[in-house]
Amino acid sequence: MMAEARVHGLATGVQPMTICKPALRSSVFAAALLAGTSAQAATFVDLSMTTSTSVIARVGANTQTRTNSTPFTTSVMPNPAGAATSLASASARRTSTSTTGIQANATTTASAFFVDAGEASFDITSGASVFQTLASTTSVPVSGRADAGAYTVNYTFSIVGPKVFSLGYNLWALNLPAGAGPVMVALSGGIGSFSENLAHMGSGPGAANVGSITTMLATGTYLLSVSSSFESFAERINRPMGNTQSLATEDHFDLSIASVPEPSAWSLLIVGFGATGAAMRRRRTHLKLLLTRA
């Protein structure tokens, strides 16, 4: 699992810097914690989400192809007690006589949860599988493919005055195929805009790319866009009879928009950093003394 944070400057296009985990805990989120809650930090404008799937199954010359794309859009902030959801699923099955030859299934789901306009989370899950019970032959070729994980989430919001924008992410994959597309994250609309390509890390339990992106925003209307092409696909082409091939992804994002801390809060932050540094120096000095006496 990889954990990192990117902090962007006030000007668009400033290159992000990578911060190690201890520094992440002590600096990146300290300002957000001192800023208090994100209430009244932003105004909801609109939300749109689209998910897509595609499947194909073939036995000889008998082919079935299905695609599905499901849009969702609203100009009213979803109820904090519920969730806005876009679900796209598709299934294709081809048979030979009374035997199931091959079946392909794909599902992509995107959900948005809002506490308020400045605090929300987005979850996107996908799954793809191909089940083959008929052996492929030269005269009767058997193949199937299922594609899932294509989505776009667009959230538009407005703010007044400088704000601290933070987007945490956790991108998990199970048996993700090589060459799968990245997750594109972009914020546009003014000062603090950025664009990042985020990759899934490996496959299997605990294989996740974990981190955050933080930037300062000025007064204006911004568009946060998170999207990906087909992330997970399962495929069997002209192979012997076999078991199900399954793949899956889970992309999670936490959005926080908070007011910039007051000068008094910054003073407390600086004092806290100083105390932490002093404690670390004392610990190092004590360790040196122990080693010298030994």
N, C-alpha and C positions, 0 to 999 in steps of 0.2 A: 504494500500500500504506500502510495506517495502522498505526502502532505506538504503543501506550500501555499504561500499567499502572494498575490500581486498587488502592488500599490501604485496607482497612477497619479501623475502630477495634475496640476490645474489645467495645463494646456493639452489639447488633443494631440495624440500621436506620441506622447512621452512613453518611452519604453518602460515596461514594468520591471520591478526588481524582485528577486526571489528572497524570501525571508524564511529562516529556519524556524522550526516549531516553537522553541522557547520564546524567541523574539515575537513570533506571531501572537502568542498568548499575552505577552506583556505590552505590546505596542499597537498592533493593528486594531484589536478589538477594545483596547482600553478607552480610546476616545468614544467609541460607540456606547460603552457601558456608562461613561460619565455623562453622555448626552441624554441619558434617560430613555424613555419609551419613544417609539416612532409615531405616536398619536399626533395628528395634525401636521405631520412632517410632509405629507404628500396628499394630492387629490387624485382620485381615480378618474380616468378618462374613458378607456375601453380596454377590453381583453378579447383576443381571438386565438383559437387553437385549431390546428388541423392535424389529423393522424391518417396514415396511409398503410395499406398492405397490398401484397401481390402474390398470387400462387399459380402454379401450373402443374398439371399431371398428364402423363402421356403413356399409353400402352399401344404399341404399334402405331397405326395412323389415327388412333382415337385420342384426341387431345382436348383438354379442358383448361381454360385460362380465366381467372377471376381477379379483379382488382377492386379495391374499396378505398374511398377517401371520405372522411367525415369532418366537416367544419363545425366550429362552435364560435359564436361571437356574442358579446354583450357590452352595453354601455352603462350597465348598472353593476356595481361591485357585488360579487356573490355573497350570499349570507355567510357570516363567519361560522355558523353552525353547520354549514354544508360545504359542498365542493362543486366546482364547475368541471365537467368531464367531457372529453371527446374520445370515443371508442370506435376503432375500425378493425373489423375482422373479416377473414375470407377463408374459404375451404374449397378444395377441388379434389375430386376422387374419380379415378378411372378404373374400370374392372375388365376382367377377361372371363367369360362364361360366368360361373357362380363364385369365382374367387376374387376377392379384392386385390387388385394389382398394386396400386400405389395411391396414397392420400397425402396431400400437403395442407398444412394449416398455419395460419399466421394471424397474430393479434398485436395491435398497438394501442395503448391507452395513455392519455394525457389528462392529468387532474391538477386543478389549481385551488389552493386553500388560502383565504384571506382573513387575517386578524383585523387589519385595516388597510388603507391604501399604501401605507409605508411598511407593512410587514406581511409577507406572504411566502408561500412555498409552492413549488411546482414539481410534480412527480410524473415521470414518463416511463412506462414499462413496455417491453416487447418480448414476444416469444415466437419461435418458428420451429416447425417439426415436419419431418417427412417419414412416413411409415410404408415400407415396401414388403409385400408378402408374395410377390410373384417374381421369379427370376427373369432377368433380361436375357434375351437370346438374339441371335443375328436376324432372325425372321420377325421376331416380336420384341423390339427394343422397349425398355421401360425406363422412364425418367420422371423426376419431380423436383420442384424447387419452391421454397416458401420464403418470402422476403417480409421482414417486419422492422419496426423502429424508425420509420420515416415520420418526422413531425416538425411542426413549427408552432412556437408559442410567442405571441406578441402582446406585450403589456405596455400601454401608454399611460403616463402619469404626468402631473405638473407639480412644480414646487415653487415656493417663494423664499428667497434668501438662500444663503449657502447651506448645503446639506451634505452629510456623509452618506455615501451610497456603498453598500457592501452586498456582494453576492457570493454565498458559499455554495460549493458544488461537491457532489459525491457521485462518481460515474462508475458503476459496477457492471461486470460482464461475466457470463458463464459460457465457456467454449466459443468465445468470439472469434470469427474467422479472420485470418490475416487479410489486411487491406481494407478492413471496414472503415467507413468514412468517419471523420472527426465530428465532434459536437461544436457548432459555431455559436459563439456568444458575442453579442454586440449591443452597445448602448449608444444611441445617437440623439442629437438634439441641441448640443451646445458644449460648453466647457465641461470637461470630465468625460467626454465620449471615449469609447475604446472598442476594440474588436479583437477577439481571441479565438483560436482553434484549440479545443481541448480533446485529448485522446483518452480512450479507455486503456487501462493498464492490465495486460495479460488476460487470464481467464481463471475461473474457479473461485471458491469461497475466499473472501478477503481481497480479491483482485479489484482494487478500486483506485481511481484517481481522485484524491481528496484535496481541496484547497479553497481559496477564496480570492476575490478580486475586490479591491476597495478604491474608491476615487471620490473627489470632491466635486459637487455640482453647484451651479449657479441658478438663478431664477430662470425658469423656462419650462417647456414641455418636452419630455423625453420618451423615447421608444426603446424598451428592452426587448431584444429578439433572441430567442434560443431555438436552434433548429439543427436537424441532422437528416442526412439521406438514410437509406436503408442500412441499419446498423447490424442486424443479425439476419442471417439467412441459413437455411438448411437445404442441402442439395444431394441428390443421388441420381447419377446418370449412367445408364447401361451397366448396372452392377448386379451381383447375385442377390438372392433374397436376403434381407437383413432386417435388423431391428430399427427402431425409431432413432433418427438423428435429431437432436434438439439443441437449440441455442436460445439465449435470453440476455436481455440487458435491463438495467434499472438506472435511470438518470434522475438525480434529486438536486433541487436548487432551493436555497433559502435566501430570500430578499429582505434587506433591512435598509430603510431610509430614515435617518435621524438628524436632528438639529446639531449644529456645531456647538461643542461645549463652551460655556461661558468662561471668561478669564479666570474666575475663582476655581472652576473645575480643572482648568489647565494647571493652576498652581498646585492643586492636590495631586495631579498626575505627575508633575515634575518632582514633588516631594517624595511620592511613592517610588518613582524610578531611582531617586537618590538613595533612599533607604534600602532598596533591593540591591543596588550596587555596593553599598557599604557592607551589607550582610555577606555578600559574595566575597568581598575583599577580606573581611575578617575570617571567613571560612578558609580561604586559601592560606592566610597567614598562620592560622592555627594548625593547618595540615602541614605546613613547612616546619613549624616548631616540633611537631610530633615526629616527623621524618628525621630532623636533625638530632633529636634526643635518642632516637632509635639507633 
